Amino acid sequence: MTKYLVLAAILLGTTACGDTWGQRAVTGGGIGAGSGALIGALTPIGLLPGALVGGAMGAGIGAATTPHR
């Protein structure tokens, strides 16, 4: 279980990609949904719930970050 949590932290840490608030939210949601689905498929959570939680977390984190230049 620890390796899945570490994988989730790494994948969610790369979610904020883009120059505007909207771009970061959309790309964060997409990356989060993909990584959440992967983690959900490997755990008892399930594919769809993992994708939903990952997408929501990724979009939230992506929207909350600022662009780095």
C-alpha positions as CSV (number, residue, x, y, z in Angstrom):
1,M,0.0,0.0,0.0
2,T,2.9,2.3,0.7
3,K,4.2,2.1,-2.8
4,Y,0.7,3.1,-4.1
5,L,0.6,6.2,-1.9
6,V,4.1,7.2,-3.0
7,L,3.1,6.7,-6.7
8,A,0.0,8.8,-6.0
9,A,2.0,11.6,-4.5
10,I,4.4,11.6,-7.4
11,L,1.7,11.6,-10.0
12,L,-0.3,14.3,-8.3
13,G,2.8,16.4,-7.9
14,T,3.1,16.7,-11.7
15,T,-0.5,17.9,-12.3
16,A,-0.1,21.6,-12.7
17,C,0.9,22.1,-16.3
18,G,-0.1,25.3,-18.1
19,D,0.1,29.0,-18.1
20,T,-3.4,30.0,-17.1
21,W,-5.6,28.9,-14.2
22,G,-7.9,27.1,-16.6
23,Q,-5.1,25.2,-18.4
24,R,-3.7,24.0,-15.1
25,A,-7.1,22.9,-13.8
26,V,-7.9,21.0,-17.0
27,T,-4.5,19.3,-17.4
28,G,-4.4,18.6,-13.7
29,G,-7.8,17.0,-13.9
30,G,-6.7,14.8,-16.8
31,I,-3.5,13.7,-15.3
32,G,-5.2,13.1,-12.0
33,A,-8.0,11.1,-13.5
34,G,-5.5,8.9,-15.4
35,S,-3.3,8.3,-12.4
36,G,-6.3,7.8,-10.1
37,A,-7.7,5.2,-12.5
38,L,-4.3,3.4,-12.5
39,I,-4.2,3.4,-8.7
40,G,-7.8,2.4,-8.5
41,A,-7.2,-0.5,-10.8
42,L,-4.4,-1.8,-8.6
43,T,-6.3,-1.4,-5.4
44,P,-9.7,-2.4,-4.1
45,I,-11.0,1.1,-4.7
46,G,-11.9,0.4,-8.3
47,L,-11.3,2.0,-11.6
48,L,-14.1,4.6,-11.8
49,P,-13.9,5.8,-8.2
50,G,-10.1,6.1,-8.5
51,A,-10.5,8.2,-11.7
52,L,-13.2,10.4,-10.1
53,V,-11.1,11.1,-7.0
54,G,-7.9,11.5,-8.9
55,G,-9.5,13.9,-11.4
56,A,-11.1,16.0,-8.7
57,M,-7.8,16.2,-6.8
58,G,-5.7,16.9,-9.9
59,A,-8.1,19.7,-11.0
60,G,-8.1,21.2,-7.6
61,I,-4.3,21.1,-7.2
62,G,-3.8,22.3,-10.7
63,A,-6.1,25.3,-10.2
64,A,-4.6,26.2,-6.8
65,T,-1.0,26.4,-8.1
66,T,0.7,29.3,-9.8
67,P,2.8,29.0,-13.0
68,H,6.6,28.6,-12.6
69,R,8.7,30.5,-15.1
